[in-house]
Amino acid sequence: MNWIPKLRTYLSEPIPGHVLGLFRIIFGCFMVYEMIDYIQIDLVLNAFVLPKIQLEYFEFIKPLPTGVLQAMLYTMLACAALIALGVLFRPACFLFGSFYFYFFLLDKGIFNNHLYLFILLAFVLGFTHADRFLSVGNLWRKPVAADLMVPRWEIFIFQLHFAIVYFYGGLAKLNPDWLIHFQPVKRMIEVYPDSGLLAGWLKLGFQPVFFSYAGLAFDLAVPFLLWWKPSRRWVLVPIIYFHISNALTFDDIGIFPFIMMASTAIFFDISELPVLRSLAKAKHKNTELLESPGWAKRILGAYIVFQLLFPFRGLFLPNPVNWTMIANRFAWRMKCQSREITEMVFTIQEGPTGQKMPVDIKTFINTMQVNVVSHDVAAVASVARGLARIGKAQGMVDPLVYASIKVKWNGRPPANTVNPEVELSKLRVNPFEKLDWVMPIPSVK
């Protein structure tokens, strides 16, 4: 265990914090853009008001009144700007992260790995001294005749976050579908429009194999190449190529590729970045180390352990992660599968009479929620409970809900995800129990 004191010494080493300030500006500016986009697409109306059923994580977390949700969104916009400026920094970080997390928990339909990452980064930033560098807030602080330094962990924790995103994303691809059948890459290339900008390149016959293995190698290797100084600058080209390709290929990843490219700055020393190099030349006679309280470091230590271990929970649960999506979230399992809906029919039956009525599910949930229902068996049960509640409100006696949901999973023939003969509205999904109402994984053609 001799490495523990060495690691502690390494993480406590004082280093310039200007890179941390640069990362704060990058993150804050991207979050300003993201909040403006949410306002423009009327996220509150489309995600939380119009749907008649919420795909909740916890039934006790409900949407607040529409006006309050709108006010929260504008508050998040203001907080993002304050983060970028370094003004009222810690309150802005924690308020932004808290409101974002609340929106996030209201409905599974808005889940995306990069949104989860944004929430985590906001909270972690609030524990650092990122506002003491390249900050408007410094204009009214008392001048300090010293070089301001931060312990290395304040920068390392962000490096670790991005390393986890890459590396764990690669680990999730170590399965037969990816390595042997080249799925879902093959299917993604097949459905890419012939008129698309990259069609001529993507449609070449060897591309499913190339992208499957090149993508895997990239995810697993890039964190270590960024941490190793001799290779750091050389890996920027493949990083830019990788993320630009993803931005042009996928329409559901928003600003994620661009914030990942910009955030590689957090891996560089101040002397390696031209924009900050001149700051490194200004040396004072003494230095001041900006330290966080011991309780804050203990919280962050436990947080790091959680982030390292929690994504692996699916290995110890009885239901296959890729097929049921149980334990898929919060585990950085990105683009590991493809699903095409071939059938989604919900039926509600009045218990005493046995009368059955098909339900047009798109009148109750939005497009994002439909996509979640095709992936997540727990969401199927949530919809069934919601339909039963609506049926009771309309005077039905003991409404029963059934669903026939068929998907093409990773290029396989259409198959049911849940048993269409099982009544769903009274089910509660326990991730620690085998779900016998979920159909088996379809076999490869």
TORKOL-4160 file (C-alpha; in steps of 0.2 Angstrom, whole numbers, padded with zeros to 4 digits, m for minus):
445
<pt num="1" X="0000" Y="0000" Z="0000"/>
<pt num="2" X="0015" Y="0012" Z="m0002"/>
<pt num="3" X="0006" Y="0020" Z="m0017"/>
<pt num="4" X="m0007" Y="0028" Z="m0006"/>
<pt num="5" X="0005" Y="0041" Z="0003"/>
<pt num="6" X="0013" Y="0044" Z="m0015"/>
<pt num="7" X="m0004" Y="0047" Z="m0022"/>
<pt num="8" X="m0009" Y="0059" Z="m0008"/>
<pt num="9" X="0008" Y="0068" Z="m0010"/>
<pt num="10" X="0005" Y="0070" Z="m0029"/>
<pt num="11" X="m0013" Y="0076" Z="m0027"/>
<pt num="12" X="m0008" Y="0089" Z="m0014"/>
<pt num="13" X="0006" Y="0096" Z="m0024"/>
<pt num="14" X="0003" Y="0115" Z="m0027"/>
<pt num="15" X="0001" Y="0119" Z="m0045"/>
<pt num="16" X="m0005" Y="0135" Z="m0055"/>
<pt num="17" X="m0023" Y="0136" Z="m0056"/>
<pt num="18" X="m0026" Y="0145" Z="m0072"/>
<pt num="19" X="m0030" Y="0130" Z="m0082"/>
<pt num="20" X="m0044" Y="0127" Z="m0069"/>
<pt num="21" X="m0050" Y="0145" Z="m0072"/>
<pt num="22" X="m0050" Y="0142" Z="m0091"/>
<pt num="23" X="m0060" Y="0126" Z="m0089"/>
<pt num="24" X="m0073" Y="0136" Z="m0078"/>
<pt num="25" X="m0075" Y="0148" Z="m0093"/>
<pt num="26" X="m0077" Y="0134" Z="m0105"/>
<pt num="27" X="m0090" Y="0125" Z="m0095"/>
<pt num="28" X="m0100" Y="0141" Z="m0090"/>
<pt num="29" X="m0101" Y="0147" Z="m0108"/>
<pt num="30" X="m0107" Y="0130" Z="m0115"/>
<pt num="31" X="m0120" Y="0130" Z="m0101"/>
<pt num="32" X="m0126" Y="0147" Z="m0106"/>
<pt num="33" X="m0128" Y="0140" Z="m0124"/>
<pt num="34" X="m0137" Y="0125" Z="m0117"/>
<pt num="35" X="m0149" Y="0134" Z="m0106"/>
<pt num="36" X="m0153" Y="0146" Z="m0121"/>
<pt num="37" X="m0157" Y="0131" Z="m0131"/>
<pt num="38" X="m0168" Y="0124" Z="m0118"/>
<pt num="39" X="m0178" Y="0140" Z="m0117"/>
<pt num="40" X="m0179" Y="0141" Z="m0136"/>
<pt num="41" X="m0186" Y="0123" Z="m0138"/>
<pt num="42" X="m0198" Y="0126" Z="m0123"/>
<pt num="43" X="m0191" Y="0112" Z="m0113"/>
<pt num="44" X="m0204" Y="0114" Z="m0099"/>
<pt num="45" X="m0219" Y="0114" Z="m0110"/>
<pt num="46" X="m0213" Y="0099" Z="m0121"/>
<pt num="47" X="m0205" Y="0088" Z="m0108"/>
<pt num="48" X="m0215" Y="0091" Z="m0092"/>
<pt num="49" X="m0232" Y="0099" Z="m0096"/>
<pt num="50" X="m0239" Y="0091" Z="m0112"/>
<pt num="51" X="m0235" Y="0073" Z="m0108"/>
<pt num="52" X="m0249" Y="0065" Z="m0098"/>
<pt num="53" X="m0237" Y="0052" Z="m0091"/>
<pt num="54" X="m0220" Y="0055" Z="m0083"/>
<pt num="55" X="m0207" Y="0042" Z="m0083"/>
<pt num="56" X="m0201" Y="0045" Z="m0066"/>
<pt num="57" X="m0186" Y="0039" Z="m0056"/>
<pt num="58" X="m0195" Y="0041" Z="m0040"/>
<pt num="59" X="m0214" Y="0043" Z="m0039"/>
<pt num="60" X="m0213" Y="0057" Z="m0025"/>
<pt num="61" X="m0203" Y="0068" Z="m0037"/>
<pt num="62" X="m0216" Y="0078" Z="m0047"/>
<pt num="63" X="m0216" Y="0093" Z="m0058"/>
<pt num="64" X="m0218" Y="0110" Z="m0050"/>
<pt num="65" X="m0231" Y="0123" Z="m0058"/>
<pt num="66" X="m0226" Y="0128" Z="m0075"/>
<pt num="67" X="m0221" Y="0146" Z="m0070"/>
<pt num="68" X="m0209" Y="0139" Z="m0057"/>
<pt num="69" X="m0201" Y="0128" Z="m0069"/>
<pt num="70" X="m0199" Y="0142" Z="m0081"/>
<pt num="71" X="m0191" Y="0153" Z="m0068"/>
<pt num="72" X="m0179" Y="0139" Z="m0063"/>
<pt num="73" X="m0173" Y="0138" Z="m0081"/>
<pt num="74" X="m0170" Y="0156" Z="m0082"/>
<pt num="75" X="m0161" Y="0155" Z="m0065"/>
<pt num="76" X="m0150" Y="0141" Z="m0072"/>
<pt num="77" X="m0146" Y="0153" Z="m0087"/>
<pt num="78" X="m0140" Y="0167" Z="m0075"/>
<pt num="79" X="m0130" Y="0154" Z="m0064"/>
<pt num="80" X="m0121" Y="0148" Z="m0080"/>
<pt num="81" X="m0116" Y="0166" Z="m0084"/>
<pt num="82" X="m0110" Y="0169" Z="m0066"/>
<pt num="83" X="m0100" Y="0153" Z="m0067"/>
<pt num="84" X="m0092" Y="0158" Z="m0083"/>
<pt num="85" X="m0088" Y="0175" Z="m0075"/>
<pt num="86" X="m0082" Y="0168" Z="m0059"/>
<pt num="87" X="m0095" Y="0179" Z="m0049"/>
<pt num="88" X="m0105" Y="0172" Z="m0034"/>
<pt num="89" X="m0096" Y="0156" Z="m0040"/>
<pt num="90" X="m0100" Y="0143" Z="m0027"/>
<pt num="91" X="m0119" Y="0148" Z="m0025"/>
<pt num="92" X="m0120" Y="0148" Z="m0044"/>
<pt num="93" X="m0112" Y="0131" Z="m0046"/>
<pt num="94" X="m0123" Y="0123" Z="m0032"/>
<pt num="95" X="m0139" Y="0131" Z="m0038"/>
<pt num="96" X="m0136" Y="0127" Z="m0056"/>
<pt num="97" X="m0132" Y="0109" Z="m0052"/>
<pt num="98" X="m0147" Y="0107" Z="m0040"/>
<pt num="99" X="m0160" Y="0114" Z="m0052"/>
<pt num="100" X="m0152" Y="0104" Z="m0067"/>
<pt num="101" X="m0153" Y="0088" Z="m0056"/>
<pt num="102" X="m0171" Y="0091" Z="m0052"/>
<pt num="103" X="m0176" Y="0093" Z="m0070"/>
<pt num="104" X="m0166" Y="0077" Z="m0074"/>
<pt num="105" X="m0175" Y="0067" Z="m0061"/>
<pt num="106" X="m0192" Y="0072" Z="m0067"/>
<pt num="107" X="m0192" Y="0061" Z="m0082"/>
<pt num="108" X="m0181" Y="0047" Z="m0090"/>
<pt num="109" X="m0185" Y="0054" Z="m0107"/>
<pt num="110" X="m0173" Y="0068" Z="m0105"/>
<pt num="111" X="m0158" Y="0057" Z="m0099"/>
<pt num="112" X="m0142" Y="0058" Z="m0109"/>
<pt num="113" X="m0125" Y="0054" Z="m0102"/>
<pt num="114" X="m0119" Y="0071" Z="m0106"/>
<pt num="115" X="m0132" Y="0080" Z="m0096"/>
<pt num="116" X="m0127" Y="0069" Z="m0082"/>
<pt num="117" X="m0109" Y="0074" Z="m0084"/>
<pt num="118" X="m0114" Y="0093" Z="m0084"/>
<pt num="119" X="m0123" Y="0091" Z="m0068"/>
<pt num="120" X="m0108" Y="0082" Z="m0060"/>
<pt num="121" X="m0096" Y="0095" Z="m0066"/>
<pt num="122" X="m0106" Y="0109" Z="m0059"/>
<pt num="123" X="m0106" Y="0102" Z="m0042"/>
<pt num="124" X="m0088" Y="0097" Z="m0042"/>
<pt num="125" X="m0083" Y="0115" Z="m0048"/>
<pt num="126" X="m0092" Y="0122" Z="m0033"/>
<pt num="127" X="m0079" Y="0113" Z="m0022"/>
<pt num="128" X="m0064" Y="0121" Z="m0031"/>
<pt num="129" X="m0056" Y="0138" Z="m0032"/>
<pt num="130" X="m0059" Y="0140" Z="m0050"/>
<pt num="131" X="m0066" Y="0157" Z="m0047"/>
<pt num="132" X="m0049" Y="0164" Z="m0042"/>
<pt num="133" X="m0041" Y="0163" Z="m0059"/>
<pt num="134" X="m0046" Y="0172" Z="m0075"/>
<pt num="135" X="m0061" Y="0179" Z="m0066"/>
<pt num="136" X="m0071" Y="0195" Z="m0066"/>
<pt num="137" X="m0074" Y="0192" Z="m0047"/>
<pt num="138" X="m0055" Y="0196" Z="m0045"/>
<pt num="139" X="m0059" Y="0214" Z="m0049"/>
<pt num="140" X="m0065" Y="0217" Z="m0032"/>
<pt num="141" X="m0054" Y="0205" Z="m0022"/>
<pt num="142" X="m0040" Y="0212" Z="m0012"/>
<pt num="143" X="m0024" Y="0210" Z="m0022"/>
<pt num="144" X="m0012" Y="0196" Z="m0017"/>
<pt num="145" X="0007" Y="0199" Z="m0019"/>
<pt num="146" X="0009" Y="0180" Z="m0022"/>
<pt num="147" X="0007" Y="0167" Z="m0035"/>
<pt num="148" X="m0010" Y="0158" Z="m0032"/>
<pt num="149" X="m0008" Y="0140" Z="m0032"/>
<pt num="150" X="m0021" Y="0125" Z="m0030"/>
<pt num="151" X="m0018" Y="0108" Z="m0024"/>
<pt num="152" X="m0017" Y="0096" Z="m0039"/>
<pt num="153" X="m0032" Y="0087" Z="m0035"/>
<pt num="154" X="m0043" Y="0102" Z="m0040"/>
<pt num="155" X="m0038" Y="0099" Z="m0058"/>
<pt num="156" X="m0035" Y="0080" Z="m0057"/>
<pt num="157" X="m0053" Y="0077" Z="m0052"/>
<pt num="158" X="m0059" Y="0085" Z="m0069"/>
<pt num="159" X="m0046" Y="0075" Z="m0078"/>
<pt num="160" X="m0053" Y="0059" Z="m0069"/>
<pt num="161" X="m0071" Y="0063" Z="m0074"/>
<pt num="162" X="m0067" Y="0064" Z="m0093"/>
<pt num="163" X="m0056" Y="0049" Z="m0092"/>
<pt num="164" X="m0070" Y="0039" Z="m0084"/>
<pt num="165" X="m0082" Y="0045" Z="m0098"/>
<pt num="166" X="m0070" Y="0039" Z="m0111"/>
<pt num="167" X="m0063" Y="0023" Z="m0103"/>
<pt num="168" X="m0080" Y="0016" Z="m0096"/>
<pt num="169" X="m0088" Y="0020" Z="m0112"/>
<pt num="170" X="m0074" Y="0008" Z="m0120"/>
<pt num="171" X="m0077" Y="m0005" Z="m0107"/>
<pt num="172" X="m0096" Y="m0006" Z="m0111"/>
<pt num="173" X="m0091" Y="m0010" Z="m0129"/>
<pt num="174" X="m0082" Y="m0026" Z="m0123"/>
<pt num="175" X="m0096" Y="m0038" Z="m0128"/>
<pt num="176" X="m0099" Y="m0050" Z="m0143"/>
<pt num="177" X="m0111" Y="m0039" Z="m0152"/>
<pt num="178" X="m0098" Y="m0025" Z="m0153"/>
<pt num="179" X="m0082" Y="m0036" Z="m0156"/>
<pt num="180" X="m0089" Y="m0050" Z="m0167"/>
<pt num="181" X="m0105" Y="m0044" Z="m0175"/>
<pt num="182" X="m0099" Y="m0025" Z="m0176"/>
<pt num="183" X="m0116" Y="m0020" Z="m0169"/>
<pt num="184" X="m0123" Y="m0007" Z="m0167"/>
<pt num="185" X="m0110" Y="0002" Z="m0178"/>
<pt num="186" X="m0115" Y="m0009" Z="m0194"/>
<pt num="187" X="m0134" Y="m0004" Z="m0191"/>
<pt num="188" X="m0129" Y="0015" Z="m0188"/>
<pt num="189" X="m0120" Y="0015" Z="m0205"/>
<pt num="190" X="m0134" Y="0006" Z="m0214"/>
<pt num="191" X="m0147" Y="0019" Z="m0208"/>
<pt num="192" X="m0136" Y="0034" Z="m0211"/>
<pt num="193" X="m0143" Y="0044" Z="m0226"/>
<pt num="194" X="m0135" Y="0042" Z="m0243"/>
<pt num="195" X="m0136" Y="0061" Z="m0244"/>
<pt num="196" X="m0127" Y="0064" Z="m0228"/>
<pt num="197" X="m0110" Y="0073" Z="m0228"/>
<pt num="198" X="m0100" Y="0058" Z="m0222"/>
<pt num="199" X="m0110" Y="0045" Z="m0233"/>
<pt num="200" X="m0096" Y="0042" Z="m0246"/>
<pt num="201" X="m0084" Y="0038" Z="m0232"/>
<pt num="202" X="m0096" Y="0028" Z="m0220"/>
<pt num="203" X="m0103" Y="0017" Z="m0233"/>
<pt num="204" X="m0087" Y="0009" Z="m0238"/>
<pt num="205" X="m0088" Y="m0010" Z="m0234"/>
<pt num="206" X="m0074" Y="m0011" Z="m0221"/>
<pt num="207" X="m0081" Y="0003" Z="m0210"/>
<pt num="208" X="m0091" Y="m0007" Z="m0198"/>
<pt num="209" X="m0075" Y="m0016" Z="m0193"/>
<pt num="210" X="m0064" Y="m0001" Z="m0193"/>
<pt num="211" X="m0076" Y="0010" Z="m0183"/>
<pt num="212" X="m0080" Y="m0004" Z="m0170"/>
<pt num="213" X="m0062" Y="m0007" Z="m0166"/>
<pt num="214" X="m0055" Y="0010" Z="m0169"/>
<pt num="215" X="m0068" Y="0018" Z="m0158"/>
<pt num="216" X="m0065" Y="0005" Z="m0144"/>
<pt num="217" X="m0046" Y="0008" Z="m0145"/>
<pt num="218" X="m0049" Y="0027" Z="m0144"/>
<pt num="219" X="m0060" Y="0026" Z="m0129"/>
<pt num="220" X="m0049" Y="0014" Z="m0119"/>
<pt num="221" X="m0032" Y="0023" Z="m0124"/>
<pt num="222" X="m0036" Y="0042" Z="m0125"/>
<pt num="223" X="m0037" Y="0045" Z="m0106"/>
<pt num="224" X="m0019" Y="0038" Z="m0104"/>
<pt num="225" X="m0013" Y="0047" Z="m0119"/>
<pt num="226" X="m0019" Y="0064" Z="m0112"/>
<pt num="227" X="m0011" Y="0061" Z="m0095"/>
<pt num="228" X="0006" Y="0056" Z="m0103"/>
<pt num="229" X="0014" Y="0073" Z="m0107"/>
<pt num="230" X="0024" Y="0067" Z="m0123"/>
<pt num="231" X="0008" Y="0061" Z="m0132"/>
<pt num="232" X="m0004" Y="0074" Z="m0126"/>
<pt num="233" X="m0003" Y="0086" Z="m0140"/>
<pt num="234" X="m0002" Y="0072" Z="m0153"/>
<pt num="235" X="m0018" Y="0064" Z="m0147"/>
<pt num="236" X="m0028" Y="0081" Z="m0151"/>
<pt num="237" X="m0030" Y="0077" Z="m0169"/>
<pt num="238" X="m0039" Y="0060" Z="m0166"/>
<pt num="239" X="m0049" Y="0068" Z="m0153"/>
<pt num="240" X="m0055" Y="0082" Z="m0164"/>
<pt num="241" X="m0058" Y="0069" Z="m0178"/>
<pt num="242" X="m0068" Y="0058" Z="m0167"/>
<pt num="243" X="m0079" Y="0071" Z="m0160"/>
<pt num="244" X="m0082" Y="0080" Z="m0176"/>
<pt num="245" X="m0087" Y="0063" Z="m0184"/>
<pt num="246" X="m0099" Y="0060" Z="m0170"/>
<pt num="247" X="m0107" Y="0077" Z="m0171"/>
<pt num="248" X="m0110" Y="0074" Z="m0190"/>
<pt num="249" X="m0116" Y="0057" Z="m0187"/>
<pt num="250" X="m0128" Y="0058" Z="m0172"/>
<pt num="251" X="m0142" Y="0070" Z="m0170"/>
<pt num="252" X="m0145" Y="0067" Z="m0152"/>
<pt num="253" X="m0128" Y="0072" Z="m0143"/>
<pt num="254" X="m0130" Y="0091" Z="m0144"/>
<pt num="255" X="m0115" Y="0101" Z="m0138"/>
<pt num="256" X="m0107" Y="0085" Z="m0130"/>
<pt num="257" X="m0093" Y="0083" Z="m0144"/>
<pt num="258" X="m0088" Y="0101" Z="m0143"/>
<pt num="259" X="m0087" Y="0103" Z="m0124"/>
<pt num="260" X="m0077" Y="0087" Z="m0124"/>
<pt num="261" X="m0065" Y="0094" Z="m0137"/>
<pt num="262" X="m0063" Y="0111" Z="m0128"/>
<pt num="263" X="m0061" Y="0102" Z="m0111"/>
<pt num="264" X="m0046" Y="0093" Z="m0116"/>
<pt num="265" X="m0037" Y="0109" Z="m0110"/>
<pt num="266" X="m0039" Y="0103" Z="m0092"/>
<pt num="267" X="m0026" Y="0090" Z="m0096"/>
<pt num="268" X="m0012" Y="0103" Z="m0101"/>
<pt num="269" X="0000" Y="0112" Z="m0090"/>
<pt num="270" X="m0001" Y="0131" Z="m0090"/>
<pt num="271" X="0016" Y="0132" Z="m0100"/>
<pt num="272" X="0008" Y="0121" Z="m0114"/>
<pt num="273" X="m0006" Y="0133" Z="m0118"/>
<pt num="274" X="m0001" Y="0148" Z="m0128"/>
<pt num="275" X="m0016" Y="0158" Z="m0121"/>
<pt num="276" X="m0010" Y="0155" Z="m0103"/>
<pt num="277" X="0009" Y="0154" Z="m0106"/>
<pt num="278" X="0012" Y="0173" Z="m0102"/>
<pt num="279" X="0004" Y="0171" Z="m0085"/>
<pt num="280" X="0016" Y="0158" Z="m0080"/>
<pt num="281" X="0030" Y="0170" Z="m0083"/>
<pt num="282" X="0024" Y="0182" Z="m0070"/>
<pt num="283" X="0033" Y="0176" Z="m0054"/>
<pt num="284" X="0031" Y="0183" Z="m0037"/>
<pt num="285" X="0043" Y="0181" Z="m0022"/>
<pt num="286" X="0031" Y="0169" Z="m0013"/>
<pt num="287" X="0016" Y="0158" Z="m0016"/>
<pt num="288" X="m0001" Y="0156" Z="m0008"/>
<pt num="289" X="m0009" Y="0139" Z="m0008"/>
<pt num="290" X="m0028" Y="0139" Z="m0009"/>
<pt num="291" X="m0034" Y="0124" Z="0001"/>
<pt num="292" X="m0052" Y="0117" Z="0003"/>
<pt num="293" X="m0058" Y="0112" Z="0020"/>
<pt num="294" X="m0055" Y="0095" Z="0026"/>
<pt num="295" X="m0074" Y="0090" Z="0026"/>
<pt num="296" X="m0075" Y="0095" Z="0007"/>
<pt num="297" X="m0060" Y="0084" Z="0003"/>
<pt num="298" X="m0068" Y="0070" Z="0012"/>
<pt num="299" X="m0084" Y="0072" Z="0003"/>
<pt num="300" X="m0075" Y="0073" Z="m0014"/>
<pt num="301" X="m0065" Y="0057" Z="m0009"/>
<pt num="302" X="m0081" Y="0047" Z="m0006"/>
<pt num="303" X="m0088" Y="0055" Z="m0022"/>
<pt num="304" X="m0074" Y="0048" Z="m0032"/>
<pt num="305" X="m0075" Y="0031" Z="m0025"/>
<pt num="306" X="m0094" Y="0031" Z="m0030"/>
<pt num="307" X="m0090" Y="0037" Z="m0048"/>
<pt num="308" X="m0077" Y="0023" Z="m0050"/>
<pt num="309" X="m0088" Y="0009" Z="m0043"/>
<pt num="310" X="m0106" Y="0013" Z="m0047"/>
<pt num="311" X="m0106" Y="0011" Z="m0066"/>
<pt num="312" X="m0101" Y="m0008" Z="m0063"/>
<pt num="313" X="m0117" Y="m0012" Z="m0053"/>
<pt num="314" X="m0125" Y="m0020" Z="m0068"/>
<pt num="315" X="m0112" Y="m0034" Z="m0067"/>
<pt num="316" X="m0120" Y="m0040" Z="m0051"/>
<pt num="317" X="m0139" Y="m0038" Z="m0055"/>
<pt num="318" X="m0149" Y="m0053" Z="m0062"/>
<pt num="319" X="m0156" Y="m0044" Z="m0078"/>
<pt num="320" X="m0145" Y="m0041" Z="m0093"/>
<pt num="321" X="m0141" Y="m0023" Z="m0094"/>
<pt num="322" X="m0140" Y="m0020" Z="m0113"/>
<pt num="323" X="m0157" Y="m0029" Z="m0116"/>
<pt num="324" X="m0167" Y="m0022" Z="m0101"/>
<pt num="325" X="m0158" Y="m0006" Z="m0098"/>
<pt num="326" X="m0158" Y="m0009" Z="m0079"/>
<pt num="327" X="m0142" Y="m0001" Z="m0072"/>
<pt num="328" X="m0138" Y="0006" Z="m0090"/>
<pt num="329" X="m0140" Y="0024" Z="m0084"/>
<pt num="330" X="m0126" Y="0033" Z="m0074"/>
<pt num="331" X="m0114" Y="0020" Z="m0081"/>
<pt num="332" X="m0107" Y="0029" Z="m0097"/>
<pt num="333" X="m0113" Y="0016" Z="m0108"/>
<pt num="334" X="m0114" Y="0027" Z="m0124"/>
<pt num="335" X="m0120" Y="0021" Z="m0141"/>
<pt num="336" X="m0118" Y="0003" Z="m0136"/>
<pt num="337" X="m0134" Y="m0003" Z="m0145"/>
<pt num="338" X="m0147" Y="0001" Z="m0158"/>
<pt num="339" X="m0166" Y="m0001" Z="m0157"/>
<pt num="340" X="m0179" Y="0001" Z="m0171"/>
<pt num="341" X="m0197" Y="0001" Z="m0165"/>
<pt num="342" X="m0207" Y="m0011" Z="m0176"/>
<pt num="343" X="m0223" Y="m0011" Z="m0165"/>
<pt num="344" X="m0228" Y="m0002" Z="m0149"/>
<pt num="345" X="m0246" Y="m0006" Z="m0145"/>
<pt num="346" X="m0253" Y="m0003" Z="m0127"/>
<pt num="347" X="m0270" Y="m0010" Z="m0123"/>
<pt num="348" X="m0281" Y="m0006" Z="m0108"/>
<pt num="349" X="m0294" Y="m0018" Z="m0102"/>
<pt num="350" X="m0308" Y="m0015" Z="m0090"/>
<pt num="351" X="m0307" Y="m0029" Z="m0077"/>
<pt num="352" X="m0325" Y="m0034" Z="m0074"/>
<pt num="353" X="m0331" Y="m0033" Z="m0092"/>
<pt num="354" X="m0315" Y="m0038" Z="m0101"/>
<pt num="355" X="m0318" Y="m0025" Z="m0114"/>
<pt num="356" X="m0301" Y="m0020" Z="m0122"/>
<pt num="357" X="m0296" Y="m0004" Z="m0130"/>
<pt num="358" X="m0280" Y="0000" Z="m0140"/>
<pt num="359" X="m0271" Y="0016" Z="m0134"/>
<pt num="360" X="m0263" Y="0028" Z="m0145"/>
<pt num="361" X="m0248" Y="0030" Z="m0134"/>
<pt num="362" X="m0241" Y="0045" Z="m0143"/>
<pt num="363" X="m0256" Y="0055" Z="m0136"/>
<pt num="364" X="m0250" Y="0052" Z="m0119"/>
<pt num="365" X="m0231" Y="0053" Z="m0120"/>
<pt num="366" X="m0218" Y="0063" Z="m0131"/>
<pt num="367" X="m0206" Y="0056" Z="m0144"/>
<pt num="368" X="m0191" Y="0056" Z="m0131"/>
<pt num="369" X="m0202" Y="0045" Z="m0120"/>
<pt num="370" X="m0207" Y="0033" Z="m0134"/>
<pt num="371" X="m0189" Y="0030" Z="m0137"/>
<pt num="372" X="m0186" Y="0027" Z="m0118"/>
<pt num="373" X="m0200" Y="0015" Z="m0118"/>
<pt num="374" X="m0193" Y="0005" Z="m0132"/>
<pt num="375" X="m0177" Y="0003" Z="m0122"/>
<pt num="376" X="m0181" Y="0002" Z="m0104"/>
<pt num="377" X="m0193" Y="m0011" Z="m0097"/>
<pt num="378" X="m0195" Y="m0001" Z="m0081"/>
<pt num="379" X="m0202" Y="0013" Z="m0091"/>
<pt num="380" X="m0214" Y="0001" Z="m0099"/>
<pt num="381" X="m0221" Y="m0002" Z="m0082"/>
<pt num="382" X="m0221" Y="0017" Z="m0078"/>
<pt num="383" X="m0232" Y="0020" Z="m0093"/>
<pt num="384" X="m0244" Y="0005" Z="m0089"/>
<pt num="385" X="m0246" Y="0013" Z="m0071"/>
<pt num="386" X="m0250" Y="0030" Z="m0079"/>
<pt num="387" X="m0263" Y="0023" Z="m0091"/>
<pt num="388" X="m0271" Y="0014" Z="m0077"/>
<pt num="389" X="m0272" Y="0030" Z="m0067"/>
<pt num="390" X="m0280" Y="0039" Z="m0082"/>
<pt num="391" X="m0292" Y="0025" Z="m0084"/>
<pt num="392" X="m0298" Y="0026" Z="m0066"/>
<pt num="393" X="m0300" Y="0044" Z="m0067"/>
<pt num="394" X="m0311" Y="0042" Z="m0082"/>
<pt num="395" X="m0322" Y="0030" Z="m0073"/>
<pt num="396" X="m0315" Y="0013" Z="m0078"/>
<pt num="397" X="m0316" Y="m0001" Z="m0065"/>
<pt num="398" X="m0299" Y="m0010" Z="m0061"/>
<pt num="399" X="m0291" Y="m0006" Z="m0078"/>
<pt num="400" X="m0278" Y="m0018" Z="m0084"/>
<pt num="401" X="m0264" Y="m0013" Z="m0095"/>
<pt num="402" X="m0255" Y="m0024" Z="m0108"/>
<pt num="403" X="m0241" Y="m0020" Z="m0121"/>
<pt num="404" X="m0234" Y="m0027" Z="m0136"/>
<pt num="405" X="m0218" Y="m0019" Z="m0140"/>
<pt num="406" X="m0207" Y="m0026" Z="m0154"/>
<pt num="407" X="m0190" Y="m0019" Z="m0158"/>
<pt num="408" X="m0175" Y="m0024" Z="m0170"/>
<pt num="409" X="m0161" Y="m0024" Z="m0157"/>
<pt num="410" X="m0143" Y="m0023" Z="m0164"/>
<pt num="411" X="m0149" Y="m0029" Z="m0181"/>
<pt num="412" X="m0158" Y="m0044" Z="m0175"/>
<pt num="413" X="m0176" Y="m0048" Z="m0181"/>
<pt num="414" X="m0190" Y="m0040" Z="m0172"/>
<pt num="415" X="m0194" Y="m0047" Z="m0155"/>
<pt num="416" X="m0204" Y="m0042" Z="m0140"/>
<pt num="417" X="m0196" Y="m0034" Z="m0126"/>
<pt num="418" X="m0210" Y="m0038" Z="m0113"/>
<pt num="419" X="m0222" Y="m0052" Z="m0112"/>
<pt num="420" X="m0238" Y="m0046" Z="m0121"/>
<pt num="421" X="m0249" Y="m0058" Z="m0110"/>
<pt num="422" X="m0243" Y="m0050" Z="m0093"/>
<pt num="423" X="m0253" Y="m0037" Z="m0085"/>
<pt num="424" X="m0241" Y="m0022" Z="m0082"/>
<pt num="425" X="m0249" Y="m0009" Z="m0072"/>
<pt num="426" X="m0247" Y="m0017" Z="m0055"/>
<pt num="427" X="m0229" Y="m0022" Z="m0057"/>
<pt num="428" X="m0215" Y="m0013" Z="m0048"/>
<pt num="429" X="m0197" Y="m0016" Z="m0055"/>
<pt num="430" X="m0185" Y="m0022" Z="m0042"/>
<pt num="431" X="m0167" Y="m0021" Z="m0050"/>
<pt num="432" X="m0162" Y="m0035" Z="m0038"/>
<pt num="433" X="m0175" Y="m0048" Z="m0044"/>
<pt num="434" X="m0176" Y="m0057" Z="m0060"/>
<pt num="435" X="m0190" Y="m0050" Z="m0071"/>
<pt num="436" X="m0199" Y="m0065" Z="m0078"/>
<pt num="437" X="m0211" Y="m0054" Z="m0088"/>
<pt num="438" X="m0196" Y="m0048" Z="m0099"/>
<pt num="439" X="m0194" Y="m0058" Z="m0114"/>
<pt num="440" X="m0177" Y="m0066" Z="m0117"/>
<pt num="441" X="m0163" Y="m0058" Z="m0128"/>
<pt num="442" X="m0167" Y="m0062" Z="m0146"/>
<pt num="443" X="m0154" Y="m0073" Z="m0155"/>
<pt num="444" X="m0143" Y="m0067" Z="m0169"/>
<pt num="445" X="m0150" Y="m0071" Z="m0186"/>
